[in-house]
Structures are given as C-alpha cells and as structure tokens.
Amino acid sequence: MALGAKIFKIQLQISDLNRPYYAEHGLTLARHPSETDERMMVRVLAFVLHAHERLNFTRGLCADEEPDLWQHDLTGTIELWIDVGLPDERRLRKACSRAKRVCLYLYGGRSAAIWWQRHGDVLKRFSNLQVVDLCFEPAALTHLVTRSMSLQCTLQDGEIWLNAADLSCPIALKILQTVR
C-alpha cells in the first residue's frame, strides 16, 4: 500500500527589504513520502524569495514535467520556473526552453559544490537561468518544521532569517549564476 502525502499548514510573514515586499501568506503544502523536511523547507524558502500572488507550488516529486514552483502570466506562459536540489542538466535545459526565467536553488553543502563543479560550465550557456546555493545548517532548518507552522522571514542583502517561535535559522544566499 502506498503512503500518502503529509499536509503542512504554514502562516508565512515575509519582510523582503530588497524588493521591497511585505506580505502574509497562508500556504498548504503536501510533502511527498520520499521528500525530507529539509527539501520541503527549501521549497518554502524558494517561495519566500519569489513571493507573488501567481506563484504556486506544483505537484512536486509526483510530476516529472513540472518544477517545484512556477508562476504563469495571464496568458498561461510560464514566467518563472523554480527547482530545488541537484537536478539533471537535461531537465534544466528543458526548463530554460519552456520558461522566461528559471531559478535553481542548490542545497546540501559539499554535494551541492560538487554538483556545481560538474555542471556549472555547461549551465552558463543558459542566459535565463539563475543558480543560487543556499547555505544553512540543516538541523536548524528542520527544527522549525511542525504540521502547523507560523514563520517570519526577513530578507536583506543576500541573507534570510527564518524564525518560528523561539527558534531561528539564518540562511546565506551564494549566487553562482545570474540571469543575463
């Protein structure tokens, strides 16, 4: 028998001093049985970094042809395609041909650095691709996870501070490639 997805409710307050963007979002996330708490929280961080009324979570790991998040314009064109993790180069090539802008968020410390060393030169040819390495302590991020979360996020100058109750997790953004 297959295991079902776990549902998480998130009340999210975003203070993005870079854009400026200040808003509250009520999110409902389904976490696939094979997805870790860390990966789910990285998806939330990706939402925080691009928060917009048309930005949506997709079916995620269940759908190979969809990113983790995406944003469509009013005509249905994909404006923004967001993936997290260490995807295959062919997946990114396909995403760059389908979307106006693609953002990839790497995480995992040393494994992300090795992945970038292997694929970075090939990915530089995509002018609509941004690659960001998220630097954080995995245990600090996963300690924030509960089935019902209330998170406060502050973004400023390449850093994110994610807070829940008396717990805090600082995240540094290391830009590896920007959109040209």
KOLKOL-417645 format. One record per residue (C-alpha): x, z, y. Coordinates in steps of 0.05 Angstrom, whole numbers, padded with zeros to 5 digits, always signed. Each point is the difference from the previous one (the first is absolute). Layout:
N
XZY/...
! end
This chain:
180
+00000+00000+00000/+00027-00019+00068/+00010+00054+00052/-00037-00007+00066/+00029+00001+00070/+00003+00065+00038/-00035+00001+00067/+00033+00032+00061/-00033+00014+00067/+00045+00001+00060/-00015+00020+00072/+00056-00032+00039/+00019+00013+00072/+00050-00051+00028/+00040+00008+00063/+00044-00062+00006/+00040+00008+00063/+00034-00067-00010/-00062-00045+00004/-00037+00045+00030/-00055+00012-00051/-00039+00065-00007/-00057+00003-00051/-00032+00036-00058/-00015-00035-00066/-00039+00023-00060/+00031-00033-00061/-00022-00002-00072/+00056-00020-00047/-00003-00015-00074/+00065+00015-00037/+00011-00042-00062/+00019+00043-00061/+00070-00032-00001/+00012+00012+00074/+00040+00061+00022/-00017+00048+00057/+00062-00025+00036/-00023-00073-00002/-00070+00018+00022/+00028+00038+00060/+00045-00059+00017/-00064-00043+00003/-00029+00052+00049/+00064-00005+00041/-00007-00075+00002/-00071+00008+00026/+00025+00049+00053/+00053-00050+00024/-00051-00057+00007/-00066+00037+00012/-00054-00047+00023/-00075-00006-00009/+00008-00061-00045/+00058+00027-00042/-00024+00014-00071/+00027+00027-00065/-00008-00050-00058/-00010+00012-00074/+00075+00012-00002/+00033+00002-00068/-00062-00029-00033/+00006-00067+00037/+00064-00041-00005/-00024-00050+00053/-00012+00053+00054/+00047+00044+00041/-00006+00075+00006/-00033-00008+00069/-00021-00060+00041/-00033-00020+00064/-00041-00062+00010/-00020-00032+00065/-00073-00017+00014/+00008-00068-00034/+00026+00031-00065/+00073-00020+00011/+00049+00053-00023/+00033+00027+00062/+00040+00055-00034/+00021+00009-00072/+00032+00068-00017/+00035+00017-00066/+00036+00064-00020/+00053+00009-00052/+00050-00049-00029/-00038-00065-00013/+00024-00063-00032/+00029-00052+00049/-00052-00052-00023/-00056+00047+00020/+00029+00006+00071/+00010-00076+00004/-00073-00009-00017/-00022+00053+00050/+00041-00032+00055/-00035-00066-00012/-00070+00031+00000/+00005+00049+00059/+00020-00006+00073/+00042+00064-00007/+00025+00038-00061/+00027+00072+00000/+00036+00030-00058/+00013+00075-00004/+00055+00020-00048/+00009+00071-00024/+00038+00034-00055/+00068+00013+00031/+00057-00031-00041/-00046-00047-00040/-00027-00029+00066/+00071-00011+00025/+00019-00036-00064/-00063-00042+00003/+00016-00020+00072/+00072-00018-00018/-00026-00046-00055/-00056-00034+00039/+00017+00008+00074/+00037-00066+00010/-00056-00040-00032/-00054+00035+00040/+00034-00013+00067/-00027-00072-00002/-00072+00026+00010/-00011+00005+00076/-00067+00036-00008/+00027+00055-00045/+00017+00071+00023/+00035+00047-00048/+00004+00074+00013/+00033+00054-00042/-00038+00066+00003/+00049+00058-00003/-00032+00066-00021/+00006+00057-00049/-00048-00019-00057/-00019+00073-00016/-00018+00013+00073/-00047-00059+00001/-00034+00014-00066/-00011+00074+00019/-00050-00025+00051/-00045-00031-00053/-00068+00031-00015/-00065-00033-00019/-00026+00014+00070/+00055-00006+00053/+00001+00011+00074/+00063-00033+00028/+00029-00005+00070/+00050-00055+00012/+00045-00009+00061/+00042-00062+00008/+00055-00007+00050/+00066-00038+00004/+00008-00019-00073/-00024+00066-00029/-00065+00026-00029/-00020+00073-00005/-00054+00010-00052/-00033+00069+00000/-00053+00034-00042/-00017+00073+00012/+00067+00036+00001/+00038-00056-00036/+00040-00054+00035/+00038-00062-00022/+00046-00039+00047/+00009-00074-00017/+00052-00045+00030/-00011-00075+00006/+00060-00043-00014/-00014-00072+00021/+00035-00048-00047/-00032-00064+00025/-00046-00016+00058/-00049-00056+00012/+00032-00056+00041/
! end
